[in-house]
Amino acid sequence: MNVNTHSSGLEGDVSVAQSGQGLFVLSFKGNWSIKAKVPDASEVLDRLRSILLPDSVFAPVVLVDVQGLSSWDSLLISVLMSVQDFLRDQGVEMDLSSLPDGALHMMQLASGSRDAIPEPDFQATGSFLERMGNNTLALMDSIRTFHEFMGTVVLGIARVFMGTRSRFRPKDFLHCLEEAGVMALPIVSMVSFLVGLILAFVATVQLRMFGAQIYVADLVGIAMARDMGAMMCGIIMAGRTGATYAAQLGTMQVNEEIDAFRTLGISPVEFLVVPRILALGLMMSLLCVYSDLLGIAGGAVVGSGFGDITLYQYINETQAAVSLTHFFIGLVKSFIYGLIVALVGCQKGLSCGRSAAAVGQVTTSAVVTSIVWIIVTCAIVTMICYVLGI
């Protein structure tokens, strides 16, 4: 049995047909967009009633067929929602498996926003073992989510370097480079110079008791090149750029812009996350070199101004003590720190909830998590270098 009251002048039409025992097919054809002339939702429901109700037989399954569609937008989704409500009232199942991924995602969003029930902000306190179990499950779920996110990021970066078509725009990448590099120079300059000054003051006071002020240059130079320069840049960028990434992506999640990307078939990771990770990883290495030089300059001001050595002696001792190996170790650490800050900030932003409070929570969580992992990574790399004798 087939029902199709096609009217002339319509750009899109819908038909209902019975295809076997207990299976009905609802076929959409043509152009189903807002500006197109198509049957309205009430007419589509009338066609469903005409084939389902007269026989007093309710189809157990109504299959939606969209192979004949040439284009569609939110108009199709609104009609499908009306059909779904009608069939649900009749106790009939609706099969949407043939819909495009974007349409399925929009259907899920519409159903979720309409059927969502506000949950309380607190949970009843259970026993100690219950709380421990819930926290363990939450931890395992977060680890699984982060690994899935990492896999998507790796695939996105691989597409960039393999020459396949990338989803992000070059101008977005240049903007991320400017935001993570040039705009961070003032705060990196001030902190790095002051850290070098502090290290030199501490070393001068202690080494003066042994008449070895010349080794202030060694201490400041090696400390800045191997650890302090990279760590200071990492902590600064965690509080500045990592928090920015989390807040930006979190706000986009709240405004449903991330859902819009997925509906349009654009991967948010490739379009938003990959350029940020590449930009911060690259600029962190350059900022580390800049930080090292400013820290050594700060140590030179104290060493030559408050110690018993000249600026020329300080420079010569720094050149003799600090090798390219020390700088290379610092560059490796800074690159790892940059990846940590970018990954954590973006992952926290994409996992943000749907409220303004959630944006603040993920921003704080991104900064704290990044700093913790920076310190842990520094300890691990330092121990590896010690074991390898470098």
KEMAR-395594 format. One record per residue (C-alpha): residue number from 1; residue in three letters; x, y, z. Coordinates in pm, 1 decimal, always signed. Layout:
REM KEMAR-395594
+-----+-----+----------+----------+----------+
|   i |  aa |        x |        y |        z |
+-----+-----+----------+----------+----------+
| NUM | ALA |        X |        Y |        Z |
...
+-----+-----+----------+----------+----------+
//
This chain:
REM KEMAR-395594
+-----+-----+----------+----------+----------+
|   i |  aa |        x |        y |        z |
+-----+-----+----------+----------+----------+
|   1 | MET |     +0.0 |     +0.0 |     +0.0 |
|   2 | ASN |   +139.2 |   +342.1 |    -92.7 |
|   3 | VAL |    +14.8 |   +688.4 |     -8.9 |
|   4 | ASN |   +166.1 |   +983.5 |   -192.7 |
|   5 | THR |    -42.7 |  +1289.1 |   -253.5 |
|   6 | HIS |   +216.9 |  +1481.0 |   -446.6 |
|   7 | SER |   +120.7 |  +1837.1 |   -525.7 |
|   8 | SER |   +256.7 |  +2027.5 |   -819.3 |
|   9 | GLY |   +491.0 |  +2314.0 |   -746.4 |
|  10 | LEU |   +653.4 |  +2147.1 |   -446.4 |
|  11 | GLU |  +1031.7 |  +2128.4 |   -436.1 |
|  12 | GLY |  +1023.0 |  +1846.0 |   -182.6 |
|  13 | ASP |   +770.3 |  +1576.2 |   -106.8 |
|  14 | VAL |   +711.3 |  +1282.2 |   +127.0 |
|  15 | SER |   +548.8 |   +944.0 |    +71.7 |
|  16 | VAL |   +435.5 |   +661.2 |   +298.7 |
|  17 | ALA |   +446.5 |   +301.1 |   +179.8 |
|  18 | GLN |   +408.0 |    -39.6 |   +338.6 |
|  19 | SER |   +706.6 |   -262.4 |   +277.9 |
|  20 | GLY |   +633.3 |   -600.9 |   +422.5 |
|  21 | GLN |   +453.3 |   -716.3 |   +733.0 |
|  22 | GLY |   +477.4 |   -459.8 |  +1008.4 |
|  23 | LEU |   +719.7 |   -230.8 |   +822.2 |
|  24 | PHE |   +629.9 |   +109.7 |   +681.8 |
|  25 | VAL |   +867.1 |   +340.6 |   +491.6 |
|  26 | LEU |   +846.9 |   +720.2 |   +520.4 |
|  27 | SER |  +1039.6 |   +856.1 |   +219.8 |
|  28 | PHE |  +1156.1 |  +1217.9 |   +189.4 |
|  29 | LYS |  +1250.8 |  +1340.3 |   -157.6 |
|  30 | GLY |  +1378.5 |  +1658.8 |   -313.7 |
|  31 | ASN |  +1476.9 |  +1978.1 |   -137.7 |
|  32 | TRP |  +1373.5 |  +2001.1 |   +229.2 |
|  33 | SER |  +1510.8 |  +2337.2 |   +332.9 |
|  34 | ILE |  +1349.3 |  +2640.3 |   +492.4 |
|  35 | LYS |  +1311.2 |  +2836.2 |   +167.1 |
|  36 | ALA |  +1175.8 |  +2538.3 |    -28.5 |
|  37 | LYS |   +806.0 |  +2462.3 |    -90.4 |
|  38 | VAL |   +733.7 |  +2138.3 |    +94.3 |
|  39 | PRO |   +438.4 |  +1978.5 |   +276.1 |
|  40 | ASP |   +403.1 |  +2106.8 |   +631.4 |
|  41 | ALA |   +419.8 |  +1882.4 |   +935.7 |
|  42 | SER |    +39.7 |  +1848.9 |   +964.9 |
|  43 | GLU |    +15.4 |  +1720.4 |   +606.7 |
|  44 | VAL |   +289.0 |  +1465.0 |   +671.7 |
|  45 | LEU |   +101.1 |  +1344.9 |   +980.8 |
|  46 | ASP |   -223.2 |  +1321.6 |   +781.6 |
|  47 | ARG |    -50.9 |  +1092.0 |   +533.4 |
|  48 | LEU |    +71.5 |   +876.0 |   +820.4 |
|  49 | ARG |   -278.5 |   +855.6 |   +969.3 |
|  50 | SER |   -427.5 |   +763.8 |   +634.5 |
|  51 | ILE |   -219.3 |   +451.5 |   +610.4 |
|  52 | LEU |   -197.4 |   +355.4 |   +977.7 |
|  53 | LEU |   -531.0 |   +440.9 |  +1134.4 |
|  54 | PRO |   -803.1 |   +315.4 |   +895.4 |
|  55 | ASP |   -688.9 |    -44.5 |   +929.4 |
|  56 | SER |   -652.9 |     -4.8 |  +1306.4 |
|  57 | VAL |   -309.7 |   -160.2 |  +1270.4 |
|  58 | PHE |    -18.4 |    +27.3 |  +1421.8 |
|  59 | ALA |   +309.8 |    -41.1 |  +1249.9 |
|  60 | PRO |   +575.1 |   -172.1 |  +1488.0 |
|  61 | VAL |   +843.6 |     +6.4 |  +1283.2 |
|  62 | VAL |   +839.4 |   +313.0 |  +1060.1 |
|  63 | LEU |  +1161.7 |   +343.5 |   +861.5 |
|  64 | VAL |  +1269.3 |   +691.3 |   +750.8 |
|  65 | ASP |  +1423.9 |   +691.5 |   +402.5 |
|  66 | VAL |  +1619.0 |  +1000.7 |   +291.6 |
|  67 | GLN |  +1800.7 |   +862.7 |    -13.2 |
|  68 | GLY |  +1592.1 |  +1082.1 |   -239.8 |
|  69 | LEU |  +1687.6 |  +1403.8 |    -61.3 |
|  70 | SER |  +1888.9 |  +1659.7 |   -255.7 |
|  71 | SER |  +1933.6 |  +1902.0 |    +36.8 |
|  72 | TRP |  +1800.9 |  +1954.6 |   +387.5 |
|  73 | ASP |  +1830.6 |  +2178.4 |   +692.3 |
|  74 | SER |  +1651.0 |  +2232.7 |  +1023.9 |
|  75 | LEU |  +1310.8 |  +2218.6 |   +850.7 |
|  76 | LEU |  +1352.3 |  +1844.0 |   +798.6 |
|  77 | ILE |  +1449.4 |  +1802.2 |  +1163.9 |
|  78 | SER |  +1138.4 |  +1987.5 |  +1284.4 |
|  79 | VAL |   +913.2 |  +1765.9 |  +1068.8 |
|  80 | LEU |  +1087.5 |  +1451.2 |  +1190.6 |
|  81 | MET |  +1041.2 |  +1563.2 |  +1551.1 |
|  82 | SER |   +668.3 |  +1605.9 |  +1492.4 |
|  83 | VAL |   +650.2 |  +1261.9 |  +1331.0 |
|  84 | GLN |   +845.8 |  +1109.3 |  +1617.3 |
|  85 | ASP |   +607.7 |  +1257.9 |  +1874.7 |
|  86 | PHE |   +304.6 |  +1128.2 |  +1682.6 |
|  87 | LEU |   +446.3 |   +777.1 |  +1649.0 |
|  88 | ARG |   +551.7 |   +770.4 |  +2013.7 |
|  89 | ASP |   +192.9 |   +849.7 |  +2115.7 |
|  90 | GLN |    +73.5 |   +561.6 |  +1895.9 |
|  91 | GLY |   +330.9 |   +322.1 |  +2042.1 |
|  92 | VAL |   +512.2 |   +289.3 |  +1709.4 |
|  93 | GLU |   +889.7 |   +264.2 |  +1678.8 |
|  94 | MET |  +1071.6 |   +501.3 |  +1443.0 |
|  95 | ASP |  +1394.4 |   +390.2 |  +1271.2 |
|  96 | LEU |  +1628.5 |   +683.9 |  +1196.2 |
|  97 | SER |  +1938.0 |   +480.0 |  +1108.1 |
|  98 | SER |  +1942.0 |   +601.4 |   +747.0 |
|  99 | LEU |  +1972.0 |   +969.3 |   +845.3 |
| 100 | PRO |  +2305.3 |  +1149.9 |   +788.9 |
| 101 | ASP |  +2527.9 |  +1190.9 |  +1094.5 |
| 102 | GLY |  +2453.9 |  +1562.3 |  +1109.6 |
| 103 | ALA |  +2079.0 |  +1506.0 |  +1110.5 |
| 104 | LEU |  +2106.6 |  +1237.2 |  +1377.7 |
| 105 | HIS |  +2312.6 |  +1472.3 |  +1593.3 |
| 106 | MET |  +2055.1 |  +1749.6 |  +1555.5 |
| 107 | MET |  +1776.9 |  +1506.2 |  +1647.8 |
| 108 | GLN |  +1966.9 |  +1405.3 |  +1960.9 |
| 109 | LEU |  +2024.4 |  +1769.9 |  +2056.1 |
| 110 | ALA |  +1658.9 |  +1856.4 |  +2002.9 |
| 111 | SER |  +1539.2 |  +1555.6 |  +2200.8 |
| 112 | GLY |  +1789.8 |  +1620.3 |  +2479.3 |
| 113 | SER |  +1707.4 |  +1989.2 |  +2520.4 |
| 114 | ARG |  +1334.8 |  +1916.5 |  +2521.6 |
| 115 | ASP |  +1333.7 |  +1612.0 |  +2746.5 |
| 116 | ALA |  +1610.4 |  +1719.8 |  +2981.5 |
| 117 | ILE |  +1515.3 |  +1718.2 |  +3347.2 |
| 118 | PRO |  +1715.9 |  +1946.2 |  +3574.7 |
| 119 | GLU |  +1924.9 |  +1748.9 |  +3818.9 |
| 120 | PRO |  +2007.3 |  +1862.4 |  +4171.0 |
| 121 | ASP |  +2348.8 |  +2018.1 |  +4226.0 |
| 122 | PHE |  +2430.4 |  +1779.3 |  +4506.9 |
| 123 | GLN |  +2440.5 |  +1405.0 |  +4553.5 |
| 124 | ALA |  +2349.8 |  +1209.3 |  +4859.8 |
| 125 | THR |  +2654.4 |  +1109.8 |  +5060.3 |
| 126 | GLY |  +2696.0 |   +733.5 |  +5064.1 |
| 127 | SER |  +2932.8 |   +503.7 |  +5247.0 |
| 128 | PHE |  +3309.6 |   +534.3 |  +5220.5 |
| 129 | LEU |  +3335.8 |   +235.0 |  +4987.0 |
| 130 | GLU |  +3056.2 |   +372.3 |  +4768.9 |
| 131 | ARG |  +3226.2 |   +708.3 |  +4736.5 |
| 132 | MET |  +3559.8 |   +542.3 |  +4662.6 |
| 133 | GLY |  +3398.4 |   +328.3 |  +4393.8 |
| 134 | ASN |  +3225.9 |   +626.4 |  +4233.1 |
| 135 | ASN |  +3548.3 |   +828.3 |  +4235.8 |
| 136 | THR |  +3740.3 |   +536.6 |  +4083.5 |
| 137 | LEU |  +3482.3 |   +496.0 |  +3808.0 |
| 138 | ALA |  +3492.9 |   +870.3 |  +3739.4 |
| 139 | LEU |  +3874.1 |   +858.0 |  +3720.4 |
| 140 | MET |  +3868.9 |   +563.4 |  +3479.5 |
| 141 | ASP |  +3610.3 |   +740.4 |  +3265.4 |
| 142 | SER |  +3820.2 |  +1058.0 |  +3250.5 |
| 143 | ILE |  +4129.0 |   +854.8 |  +3153.1 |
| 144 | ARG |  +3935.2 |   +682.5 |  +2875.9 |
| 145 | THR |  +3797.0 |  +1013.8 |  +2751.4 |
| 146 | PHE |  +4143.2 |  +1172.7 |  +2748.8 |
| 147 | HIS |  +4289.2 |   +879.1 |  +2553.3 |
| 148 | GLU |  +4010.9 |   +907.9 |  +2295.6 |
| 149 | PHE |  +4082.2 |  +1280.2 |  +2271.0 |
| 150 | MET |  +4455.7 |  +1210.3 |  +2229.8 |
| 151 | GLY |  +4386.5 |   +965.6 |  +1949.2 |
| 152 | THR |  +4175.4 |  +1219.0 |  +1762.6 |
| 153 | VAL |  +4444.6 |  +1485.1 |  +1805.3 |
| 154 | VAL |  +4719.0 |  +1253.3 |  +1678.0 |
| 155 | LEU |  +4513.0 |  +1167.3 |  +1370.2 |
| 156 | GLY |  +4444.1 |  +1536.3 |  +1306.9 |
| 157 | ILE |  +4813.7 |  +1629.1 |  +1333.2 |
| 158 | ALA |  +4905.3 |  +1332.6 |  +1109.6 |
| 159 | ARG |  +4673.0 |  +1464.4 |   +838.6 |
| 160 | VAL |  +4850.7 |  +1799.7 |   +852.2 |
| 161 | PHE |  +5200.9 |  +1654.6 |   +808.6 |
| 162 | MET |  +5094.1 |  +1390.8 |   +554.7 |
| 163 | GLY |  +4968.9 |  +1660.6 |   +323.0 |
| 164 | THR |  +4605.0 |  +1555.2 |   +329.7 |
| 165 | ARG |  +4334.3 |  +1816.5 |   +350.1 |
| 166 | SER |  +4330.5 |  +1978.9 |   +691.5 |
| 167 | ARG |  +4021.4 |  +2126.4 |   +851.6 |
| 168 | PHE |  +4176.8 |  +2433.4 |  +1014.0 |
| 169 | ARG |  +4251.4 |  +2754.6 |   +832.9 |
| 170 | PRO |  +4609.5 |  +2892.8 |   +804.2 |
| 171 | LYS |  +4499.8 |  +3231.4 |   +938.5 |
| 172 | ASP |  +4367.5 |  +3060.8 |  +1253.1 |
| 173 | PHE |  +4708.6 |  +2900.4 |  +1301.3 |
| 174 | LEU |  +4884.0 |  +3237.0 |  +1257.4 |
| 175 | HIS |  +4647.5 |  +3394.1 |  +1510.3 |
| 176 | CYS |  +4727.5 |  +3115.4 |  +1759.9 |
| 177 | LEU |  +5100.8 |  +3172.6 |  +1699.7 |
| 178 | GLU |  +5061.6 |  +3542.2 |  +1778.1 |
| 179 | GLU |  +4848.7 |  +3475.7 |  +2085.9 |
| 180 | ALA |  +5087.4 |  +3213.3 |  +2227.2 |
| 181 | GLY |  +5409.4 |  +3389.1 |  +2128.0 |
| 182 | VAL |  +5426.7 |  +3763.2 |  +2074.0 |
| 183 | MET |  +5150.0 |  +3850.2 |  +2320.2 |
| 184 | ALA |  +5319.8 |  +3642.7 |  +2592.8 |
| 185 | LEU |  +5658.8 |  +3816.9 |  +2565.4 |
| 186 | PRO |  +5598.0 |  +4088.7 |  +2830.1 |
| 187 | ILE |  +5507.2 |  +3852.5 |  +3115.9 |
| 188 | VAL |  +5774.0 |  +3597.6 |  +3014.4 |
| 189 | SER |  +6034.8 |  +3872.9 |  +3002.0 |
| 190 | MET |  +5955.9 |  +4007.5 |  +3348.5 |
| 191 | VAL |  +5932.3 |  +3669.5 |  +3521.7 |
| 192 | SER |  +6243.6 |  +3522.6 |  +3356.6 |
| 193 | PHE |  +6457.8 |  +3825.8 |  +3436.8 |
| 194 | LEU |  +6343.2 |  +3827.8 |  +3800.3 |
| 195 | VAL |  +6400.4 |  +3451.9 |  +3836.5 |
| 196 | GLY |  +6757.7 |  +3495.8 |  +3711.7 |
| 197 | LEU |  +6803.7 |  +3782.0 |  +3960.9 |
| 198 | ILE |  +6673.5 |  +3573.0 |  +4251.5 |
| 199 | LEU |  +6893.3 |  +3274.6 |  +4165.5 |
| 200 | ALA |  +7197.0 |  +3502.3 |  +4144.5 |
| 201 | PHE |  +7120.4 |  +3668.1 |  +4479.4 |
| 202 | VAL |  +7084.1 |  +3332.5 |  +4656.4 |
| 203 | ALA |  +7402.7 |  +3197.3 |  +4497.3 |
| 204 | THR |  +7602.4 |  +3512.6 |  +4569.3 |
| 205 | VAL |  +7520.8 |  +3509.3 |  +4940.9 |
| 206 | GLN |  +7620.1 |  +3143.0 |  +4979.0 |
| 207 | LEU |  +7925.1 |  +3135.2 |  +4752.0 |
| 208 | ARG |  +8070.3 |  +3455.7 |  +4899.0 |
| 209 | MET |  +8146.4 |  +3263.8 |  +5218.2 |
| 210 | PHE |  +8384.8 |  +3044.4 |  +5018.1 |
| 211 | GLY |  +8522.2 |  +3315.8 |  +4791.1 |
| 212 | ALA |  +8368.9 |  +3145.6 |  +4488.4 |
| 213 | GLN |  +8141.6 |  +3414.5 |  +4351.6 |
| 214 | ILE |  +8259.1 |  +3332.7 |  +4000.8 |
| 215 | TYR |  +8046.8 |  +3017.4 |  +4009.6 |
| 216 | VAL |  +7731.7 |  +3227.7 |  +4030.0 |
| 217 | ALA |  +7746.2 |  +3231.0 |  +3649.7 |
| 218 | ASP |  +7758.0 |  +2850.4 |  +3641.3 |
| 219 | LEU |  +7461.2 |  +2809.4 |  +3874.5 |
| 220 | VAL |  +7237.6 |  +3065.4 |  +3703.6 |
| 221 | GLY |  +7329.2 |  +2960.4 |  +3350.3 |
| 222 | ILE |  +7283.7 |  +2586.0 |  +3399.2 |
| 223 | ALA |  +6969.0 |  +2624.2 |  +3610.2 |
| 224 | MET |  +6802.5 |  +2852.6 |  +3355.5 |
| 225 | ALA |  +6906.0 |  +2648.0 |  +3052.3 |
| 226 | ARG |  +6812.2 |  +2304.4 |  +3187.9 |
| 227 | ASP |  +6509.0 |  +2365.1 |  +3408.0 |
| 228 | MET |  +6402.1 |  +2707.8 |  +3523.0 |
| 229 | GLY |  +6357.3 |  +2872.0 |  +3183.9 |
| 230 | ALA |  +6136.2 |  +2592.4 |  +3050.2 |
| 231 | MET |  +5947.0 |  +2552.1 |  +3377.9 |
| 232 | MET |  +5876.3 |  +2923.2 |  +3416.7 |
| 233 | CYS |  +5748.5 |  +2939.4 |  +3058.8 |
| 234 | GLY |  +5533.2 |  +2632.1 |  +3117.8 |
| 235 | ILE |  +5376.2 |  +2768.3 |  +3435.0 |
| 236 | ILE |  +5320.3 |  +3110.4 |  +3278.7 |
| 237 | MET |  +5158.3 |  +2961.8 |  +2969.4 |
| 238 | ALA |  +4945.1 |  +2728.0 |  +3182.5 |
| 239 | GLY |  +4799.4 |  +3025.7 |  +3369.3 |
| 240 | ARG |  +4772.9 |  +3241.3 |  +3060.6 |
| 241 | THR |  +4725.7 |  +3044.2 |  +2739.3 |
| 242 | GLY |  +4601.9 |  +2712.7 |  +2881.7 |
| 243 | ALA |  +4331.0 |  +2893.1 |  +3076.9 |
| 244 | THR |  +4240.8 |  +3090.4 |  +2763.8 |
| 245 | TYR |  +4200.7 |  +2772.7 |  +2559.4 |
| 246 | ALA |  +3980.4 |  +2612.7 |  +2824.6 |
| 247 | ALA |  +3763.8 |  +2925.0 |  +2858.8 |
| 248 | GLN |  +3728.8 |  +2976.0 |  +2482.0 |
| 249 | LEU |  +3630.6 |  +2618.2 |  +2403.2 |
| 250 | GLY |  +3416.9 |  +2594.9 |  +2717.3 |
| 251 | THR |  +3220.6 |  +2903.3 |  +2615.0 |
| 252 | MET |  +3174.9 |  +2760.6 |  +2265.5 |
| 253 | GLN |  +3044.2 |  +2441.4 |  +2424.2 |
| 254 | VAL |  +2795.6 |  +2638.2 |  +2635.4 |
| 255 | ASN |  +2678.7 |  +2834.3 |  +2328.9 |
| 256 | GLU |  +2641.0 |  +2503.8 |  +2134.8 |
| 257 | GLU |  +2895.0 |  +2615.6 |  +1874.5 |
| 258 | ILE |  +3081.2 |  +2284.9 |  +1915.6 |
| 259 | ASP |  +2756.1 |  +2100.0 |  +1841.1 |
| 260 | ALA |  +2712.5 |  +2313.9 |  +1530.0 |
| 261 | PHE |  +3056.9 |  +2207.5 |  +1403.8 |
| 262 | ARG |  +2969.4 |  +1840.9 |  +1451.0 |
| 263 | THR |  +2632.5 |  +1889.2 |  +1280.6 |
| 264 | LEU |  +2807.1 |  +2042.2 |   +978.0 |
| 265 | GLY |  +3044.9 |  +1746.6 |   +964.2 |
| 266 | ILE |  +3348.1 |  +1946.0 |  +1083.8 |
| 267 | SER |  +3563.7 |  +1788.7 |  +1352.8 |
| 268 | PRO |  +3603.9 |  +2037.8 |  +1641.7 |
| 269 | VAL |  +3937.8 |  +1875.4 |  +1728.5 |
| 270 | GLU |  +4082.0 |  +1930.1 |  +1381.0 |
| 271 | PHE |  +3937.5 |  +2279.2 |  +1340.0 |
| 272 | LEU |  +3992.7 |  +2419.3 |  +1690.6 |
| 273 | VAL |  +4239.7 |  +2202.5 |  +1882.1 |
| 274 | VAL |  +4511.5 |  +2107.3 |  +1629.9 |
| 275 | PRO |  +4615.5 |  +2467.1 |  +1540.8 |
| 276 | ARG |  +4635.0 |  +2557.8 |  +1910.3 |
| 277 | ILE |  +4851.0 |  +2255.8 |  +1994.1 |
| 278 | LEU |  +5090.3 |  +2311.2 |  +1702.2 |
| 279 | ALA |  +5116.7 |  +2683.3 |  +1774.0 |
| 280 | LEU |  +5186.5 |  +2646.6 |  +2147.1 |
| 281 | GLY |  +5430.8 |  +2358.0 |  +2096.9 |
| 282 | LEU |  +5631.0 |  +2564.9 |  +1849.1 |
| 283 | MET |  +5624.6 |  +2892.2 |  +2040.4 |
| 284 | MET |  +5714.0 |  +2731.3 |  +2374.2 |
| 285 | SER |  +6055.6 |  +2631.2 |  +2239.7 |
| 286 | LEU |  +6123.4 |  +2985.4 |  +2118.8 |
| 287 | LEU |  +5997.3 |  +3135.2 |  +2442.4 |
| 288 | CYS |  +6223.4 |  +2897.0 |  +2635.9 |
| 289 | VAL |  +6535.9 |  +3023.0 |  +2454.9 |
| 290 | TYR |  +6423.4 |  +3380.4 |  +2514.4 |
| 291 | SER |  +6358.9 |  +3305.2 |  +2881.6 |
| 292 | ASP |  +6702.2 |  +3143.7 |  +2922.9 |
| 293 | LEU |  +6879.7 |  +3448.4 |  +2783.4 |
| 294 | LEU |  +6682.8 |  +3692.3 |  +2999.4 |
| 295 | GLY |  +6742.8 |  +3480.3 |  +3311.6 |
| 296 | ILE |  +7116.5 |  +3475.7 |  +3242.9 |
| 297 | ALA |  +7103.5 |  +3852.4 |  +3187.0 |
| 298 | GLY |  +6931.3 |  +3896.1 |  +3524.1 |
| 299 | GLY |  +7202.9 |  +3685.5 |  +3688.5 |
| 300 | ALA |  +7470.2 |  +3898.1 |  +3519.6 |
| 301 | VAL |  +7321.7 |  +4215.9 |  +3667.7 |
| 302 | VAL |  +7349.2 |  +4075.5 |  +4021.8 |
| 303 | GLY |  +7678.6 |  +3888.4 |  +3968.5 |
| 304 | SER |  +7862.8 |  +4186.2 |  +3826.4 |
| 305 | GLY |  +7686.0 |  +4449.9 |  +4035.4 |
| 306 | PHE |  +7690.9 |  +4288.2 |  +4382.3 |
| 307 | GLY |  +7964.6 |  +4027.9 |  +4350.4 |
| 308 | ASP |  +8338.8 |  +4060.5 |  +4318.5 |
| 309 | ILE |  +8344.0 |  +3969.3 |  +3949.4 |
| 310 | THR |  +8323.2 |  +4178.1 |  +3636.9 |
| 311 | LEU |  +8068.3 |  +4147.2 |  +3359.9 |
| 312 | TYR |  +8339.9 |  +4015.0 |  +3127.9 |
| 313 | GLN |  +8430.6 |  +3739.7 |  +3374.6 |
| 314 | TYR |  +8064.7 |  +3649.4 |  +3419.9 |
| 315 | ILE |  +8011.4 |  +3613.9 |  +3043.8 |
| 316 | ASN |  +8325.4 |  +3402.8 |  +2999.2 |
| 317 | GLU |  +8230.5 |  +3171.6 |  +3287.6 |
| 318 | THR |  +7878.2 |  +3131.9 |  +3148.0 |
| 319 | GLN |  +8015.8 |  +3035.5 |  +2806.7 |
| 320 | ALA |  +8246.4 |  +2777.7 |  +2964.3 |
| 321 | ALA |  +7980.0 |  +2626.8 |  +3192.3 |
| 322 | VAL |  +7670.3 |  +2620.5 |  +2973.9 |
| 323 | SER |  +7685.6 |  +2387.6 |  +2674.7 |
| 324 | LEU |  +7444.1 |  +2323.1 |  +2391.2 |
| 325 | THR |  +7340.9 |  +2002.9 |  +2569.3 |
| 326 | HIS |  +7194.7 |  +2206.2 |  +2854.2 |
| 327 | PHE |  +6999.0 |  +2420.8 |  +2610.2 |
| 328 | PHE |  +6880.2 |  +2113.6 |  +2419.3 |
| 329 | ILE |  +6745.2 |  +1952.5 |  +2737.4 |
| 330 | GLY |  +6558.2 |  +2272.0 |  +2816.9 |
| 331 | LEU |  +6413.7 |  +2287.4 |  +2465.3 |
| 332 | VAL |  +6287.3 |  +1928.8 |  +2488.3 |
| 333 | LYS |  +6123.6 |  +2001.7 |  +2823.5 |
| 334 | SER |  +5964.0 |  +2321.7 |  +2697.6 |
| 335 | PHE |  +5817.9 |  +2144.0 |  +2394.7 |
| 336 | ILE |  +5666.6 |  +1875.9 |  +2619.4 |
| 337 | TYR |  +5531.6 |  +2141.8 |  +2855.1 |
| 338 | GLY |  +5369.6 |  +2322.1 |  +2561.9 |
| 339 | LEU |  +5194.3 |  +2003.9 |  +2448.6 |
| 340 | ILE |  +5074.8 |  +1938.9 |  +2804.4 |
| 341 | VAL |  +4931.6 |  +2288.9 |  +2845.7 |
| 342 | ALA |  +4758.0 |  +2285.8 |  +2506.6 |
| 343 | LEU |  +4620.0 |  +1931.7 |  +2539.0 |
| 344 | VAL |  +4488.5 |  +1980.6 |  +2890.4 |
| 345 | GLY |  +4339.1 |  +2322.7 |  +2816.0 |
| 346 | CYS |  +4161.8 |  +2207.5 |  +2499.7 |
| 347 | GLN |  +4041.9 |  +1878.3 |  +2649.2 |
| 348 | LYS |  +3898.6 |  +2052.4 |  +2954.5 |
| 349 | GLY |  +3725.9 |  +2308.6 |  +2733.3 |
| 350 | LEU |  +3563.0 |  +2047.3 |  +2509.5 |
| 351 | SER |  +3442.6 |  +1851.8 |  +2813.2 |
| 352 | CYS |  +3281.5 |  +2162.2 |  +2967.5 |
| 353 | GLY |  +2923.4 |  +2148.6 |  +3091.4 |
| 354 | ARG |  +2637.3 |  +2364.7 |  +2971.2 |
| 355 | SER |  +2651.4 |  +2644.3 |  +3229.2 |
| 356 | ALA |  +2858.6 |  +2953.7 |  +3300.9 |
| 357 | ALA |  +2978.9 |  +2798.8 |  +3627.5 |
| 358 | ALA |  +3114.7 |  +2501.2 |  +3433.5 |
| 359 | VAL |  +3337.4 |  +2734.1 |  +3228.2 |
| 360 | GLY |  +3502.2 |  +2865.7 |  +3543.5 |
| 361 | GLN |  +3544.9 |  +2514.5 |  +3679.6 |
| 362 | VAL |  +3715.0 |  +2376.5 |  +3367.9 |
| 363 | THR |  +3939.2 |  +2683.8 |  +3345.7 |
| 364 | THR |  +4060.6 |  +2634.4 |  +3702.8 |
| 365 | SER |  +4097.2 |  +2261.5 |  +3647.7 |
| 366 | ALA |  +4301.9 |  +2319.1 |  +3330.7 |
| 367 | VAL |  +4552.4 |  +2546.5 |  +3508.1 |
| 368 | VAL |  +4594.3 |  +2320.5 |  +3812.4 |
| 369 | THR |  +4621.8 |  +2001.9 |  +3605.9 |
| 370 | SER |  +4873.8 |  +2157.5 |  +3366.6 |
| 371 | ILE |  +5100.3 |  +2282.3 |  +3645.6 |
| 372 | VAL |  +5091.7 |  +1946.2 |  +3825.0 |
| 373 | TRP |  +5183.1 |  +1756.7 |  +3509.2 |
| 374 | ILE |  +5456.8 |  +2007.5 |  +3424.5 |
| 375 | ILE |  +5624.8 |  +1948.8 |  +3760.2 |
| 376 | VAL |  +5581.6 |  +1571.4 |  +3734.3 |
| 377 | THR |  +5724.8 |  +1570.6 |  +3381.8 |
| 378 | CYS |  +6018.1 |  +1786.4 |  +3491.4 |
| 379 | ALA |  +6101.4 |  +1539.2 |  +3767.1 |
| 380 | ILE |  +6078.8 |  +1241.2 |  +3529.8 |
| 381 | VAL |  +6293.7 |  +1398.9 |  +3257.8 |
| 382 | THR |  +6550.3 |  +1517.3 |  +3515.2 |
| 383 | MET |  +6584.1 |  +1165.2 |  +3656.3 |
| 384 | ILE |  +6620.0 |  +1021.5 |  +3305.1 |
| 385 | CYS |  +6895.0 |  +1271.6 |  +3227.1 |
| 386 | TYR |  +7070.5 |  +1183.1 |  +3553.0 |
| 387 | VAL |  +7059.6 |   +810.8 |  +3476.9 |
| 388 | LEU |  +7187.8 |   +869.3 |  +3123.5 |
| 389 | GLY |  +7459.2 |  +1102.2 |  +3251.3 |
| 390 | ILE |  +7357.9 |  +1406.2 |  +3048.8 |
+-----+-----+----------+----------+----------+
//
